[in-house]
Amino acid sequence: MKIGKEILHPIHPQHKLKLEYTEIPFTCDGCKEAGIGLKYSCKQCEFDLHKACAIPSPTISHPFYKKCEFQFHYKPPGQCMRICDACRDDVQGFVYHCKACGFDLHPCCASLPQVLDDGKDNLFLCLKLSSSCLHCGGKGSGWCYRSQCKSYNLHVSCVKELLVESWQVMYLNADKNKVREMQTRIPSLNYRTRGNIHGGGKVKKCCELAGGAVRLIVSAILGDPTAIIAAVVGGLLSK
């Protein structure tokens, strides 16, 4: 699909939205989830949309749900609170919904790549964990990325949680003199592994691999899984 530099969007018809790149975290006014990188924005109204939310497909399919047809909705259908089946977060805005099966996906979650390359080891998107999540140590529901060597799994939800916690800490601890600095930096992400991995060298290697994984998963979750975003978020891990 060709990406236009300017678009008109039905939920913000008063102004055109311009495509721009930002290293400042934003909240998408469509799906209400975090974003960074490429976005469609109206500076007059401080209105932002993920690329995936700005130019969605009316219907999509997904390899994890082969019998489903997902329809795009501007708001969650029905009266009950809906939960994204990928990241297990509440659906508060734009969503892909399968009426027949009841599954829901945030637009960015629906767009997560099936394979990511962290430079050392491919990461494969999986419907379920085969072993404990390297961050939370659990096997709860929700999608994950699994290393090709099968040494670690990372919940998509855990990476989102780490990122949001990092941003919250950064914002809550900032004083007025540091606001400008805060707004022009990608926040640090303190990542601590809690998996059942033993042996010094093996732990170090696994942590290095997990670092590359988190960078790529973060960039994908935020709506722009490209090499340039992966480079931008390269400083997300602080040891």
C-alpha positions in Angstrom: 0.0 0.0 0.0 1.3 3.4 -1.0 1.7 5.7 2.0 0.7 9.3 1.4 2.5 12.2 3.1 -0.9 13.8 4.0 -4.3 12.1 4.6 -7.8 13.0 5.7 -9.1 10.8 8.4 -12.8 10.3 9.3 -12.4 10.8 13.0 -10.4 14.0 12.5 -12.0 15.6 9.3 -11.2 19.2 10.2 -7.5 19.0 9.3 -5.2 16.9 7.2 -2.9 14.6 9.0 0.8 14.8 8.0 3.2 11.9 8.1 6.1 12.6 10.4 8.8 10.8 12.3 9.3 11.3 16.1 11.5 9.9 18.8 9.2 11.4 21.4 6.7 8.7 22.7 3.1 9.5 22.0 -0.3 8.0 22.7 -2.3 7.1 19.5 -5.7 8.8 19.5 -7.0 5.8 17.6 -6.2 2.7 19.5 -5.1 4.6 22.7 -1.8 2.6 22.8 1.8 3.9 22.9 3.7 4.8 19.8 7.0 6.1 18.5 8.6 6.6 15.1 6.3 7.2 12.0 2.9 8.7 12.8 0.2 10.8 11.2 -0.2 14.0 13.1 -2.2 17.2 13.4 -0.1 19.7 15.3 -2.9 22.2 15.6 -5.0 19.7 17.6 -2.2 17.5 19.1 -3.8 14.5 17.4 -1.7 11.5 16.5 -2.3 8.1 14.9 -0.1 5.1 14.4 0.5 4.4 10.7 -1.4 1.1 11.2 -4.4 3.0 12.7 -4.3 5.9 10.2 -4.6 3.6 7.1 -6.2 0.3 8.3 -7.5 -2.4 6.0 -11.3 -2.9 6.4 -10.8 -6.6 6.9 -7.8 -8.8 7.7 -6.9 -12.4 8.3 -4.2 -13.7 10.7 -2.3 -17.0 10.5 -3.0 -17.7 14.2 -6.8 -17.6 13.6 -7.2 -19.2 10.2 -11.0 -19.4 10.5 -11.4 -15.8 11.5 -12.2 -12.7 9.5 -11.3 -9.6 11.4 -13.3 -6.4 10.8 -11.9 -3.0 11.6 -13.9 -1.0 14.2 -13.3 2.6 15.4 -14.5 1.6 18.8 -14.9 -1.8 20.6 -18.1 -3.5 19.6 -20.7 -4.5 22.2 -21.2 -3.5 25.8 -18.5 -5.6 27.5 -14.8 -4.6 27.9 -12.8 -6.3 25.2 -9.2 -7.5 25.5 -6.6 -7.8 22.8 -5.8 -11.5 22.3 -2.2 -10.6 21.4 -1.0 -8.4 24.3 -3.9 -9.0 26.8 -4.4 -5.3 27.3 -7.8 -3.6 27.3 -9.1 -2.5 24.0 -10.0 1.2 24.3 -10.2 2.4 20.7 -9.5 1.1 17.2 -9.6 -2.6 17.0 -9.9 -5.6 14.6 -12.7 -7.9 15.8 -13.9 -11.3 14.6 -17.6 -11.4 15.2 -17.8 -15.2 14.8 -15.1 -16.1 17.3 -14.9 -13.0 19.5 -11.2 -12.4 19.1 -9.8 -8.9 19.2 -6.5 -7.4 18.1 -5.1 -3.9 18.4 -4.1 -2.7 14.9 -0.4 -2.7 15.8 -0.6 -6.1 17.4 -2.4 -7.4 14.3 0.6 -6.0 12.3 3.3 -7.7 14.3 5.8 -9.4 12.0 5.9 -13.2 12.1 9.7 -13.1 12.1 12.1 -10.6 13.5 15.9 -10.7 13.0 17.9 -9.3 15.9 21.1 -9.7 14.1 22.1 -12.9 15.8 19.1 -15.0 16.0 15.7 -14.9 14.4 12.6 -14.4 16.6 9.4 -16.1 15.8 6.0 -14.8 16.8 4.1 -17.6 18.6 0.5 -17.9 19.8 1.6 -19.5 23.1 4.8 -19.9 25.1 6.6 -23.2 25.0 8.6 -22.3 28.1 8.6 -19.6 30.8 8.8 -16.0 29.7 12.2 -14.6 30.3 10.8 -11.5 32.0 7.9 -12.6 34.2 8.8 -16.3 34.6 5.3 -17.4 33.8 3.4 -19.1 31.0 0.4 -16.9 30.9 -1.8 -16.4 27.9 -0.9 -14.0 25.1 1.5 -14.0 22.2 5.2 -14.2 22.5 8.4 -14.0 20.5 10.5 -17.1 20.7 14.2 -17.3 19.8 15.3 -19.6 17.0 17.5 -21.4 19.4 14.5 -21.7 21.8 16.5 -20.4 24.7 14.0 -17.7 25.6 10.4 -16.6 25.2 9.2 -13.0 25.7 5.6 -12.2 26.2 4.5 -9.3 24.0 2.6 -8.0 27.0 5.7 -8.1 29.2 7.7 -6.0 26.7 4.8 -3.5 26.7 4.7 -3.5 30.5 8.4 -2.8 30.7 8.2 0.0 28.3 5.2 1.7 29.9 6.7 1.4 33.4 9.9 3.0 32.1 8.0 5.9 30.6 5.9 6.4 33.7 9.0 6.4 36.0 10.6 8.9 33.7 7.7 11.2 33.6 6.8 11.0 37.3 10.4 11.6 38.4 11.1 14.5 36.1 11.3 18.0 37.5 10.3 21.1 35.5 14.0 21.9 34.6 14.4 18.5 32.9 11.1 18.5 31.0 12.8 19.5 27.7 15.5 16.9 28.2 12.9 14.3 29.0 10.9 15.0 25.9 13.8 14.6 23.5 15.1 11.3 24.8 14.0 7.7 24.4 13.6 6.5 28.0 15.8 3.8 29.4 14.4 0.4 29.9 15.7 -1.6 32.8 15.5 -5.2 31.7 16.2 -8.0 34.1 16.0 -11.7 33.1 14.3 -14.1 35.4 14.4 -17.2 33.4 15.6 -20.6 34.4 19.0 -20.2 32.7 22.2 -21.3 34.4 25.9 -20.8 33.7 27.7 -17.5 33.5 28.6 -17.5 29.8 25.2 -18.9 28.8 23.4 -16.2 30.9 25.5 -13.4 29.4 24.9 -14.7 25.8 21.2 -15.1 26.5 20.9 -11.6 28.0 22.6 -10.2 24.9 20.2 -12.0 22.6 17.3 -10.9 24.8 18.5 -7.4 24.5 18.3 -7.5 20.7 14.9 -9.2 21.0 13.4 -6.5 23.3 14.6 -3.7 21.0 12.9 -5.3 18.0 9.8 -6.3 19.8 9.4 -2.8 21.2 9.8 -1.2 17.8 7.2 -3.6 16.4 4.7 -3.0 19.2 5.0 0.8 18.9 3.8 0.6 15.3 6.9 0.8 13.1 8.9 -2.4 13.0 11.7 -1.1 10.8 15.5 -1.1 11.0 15.6 2.6 11.6 13.3 2.4 14.6 15.3 -0.6 15.9 18.4 1.6 15.8 16.6 4.4 17.6 15.5 2.2 20.4 18.9 0.6 20.6 19.5 2.5 23.9 16.4 1.1 25.6 18.3 -1.4 27.6 20.4 -0.1 30.5 22.5 -2.6 32.4 
